[in-house]
Amino acid sequence: MIDREHKLSVVRQAKVLGFSRGSIYYSSRPVSGRDLALMRRIDELLHLDYPFA
């Protein structure tokens, strides 16, 4: 959506589209397999102990 080669600045394009400037420059980092395994284990424990939550 954002065209860095357009005559409008990136800031102006973000404002027109209703995006925050931070979201334009943000790039997510991949989550490690170890972290994913840990998050899955926490989810399993929480859902087994508190299925109503």
C-alpha positions, 0 to 999 in steps of 0.5 A, spaced: 500 500 500 505 504 501 509 506 495 516 509 497 517 511 490 511 515 490 511 523 490 507 523 496 512 522 502 511 516 506 509 520 512 503 523 508 501 516 505 500 513 512 496 519 514 492 519 508 491 511 509 490 512 517 496 508 519 501 510 524 508 511 522 510 506 526 506 500 523 510 502 516 517 501 519 515 495 523 518 488 521 516 482 526 521 478 528 520 470 527 519 466 534 523 461 536 521 454 536 523 454 543 518 459 545 513 456 541 513 450 545 513 454 551 507 458 549 504 451 547 505 448 554 503 454 558 496 454 553 495 447 555 496 447 562 491 453 562 486 450 558 486 444 562 486 447 569 481 453 567 477 450 561 472 456 563 477 461 562 
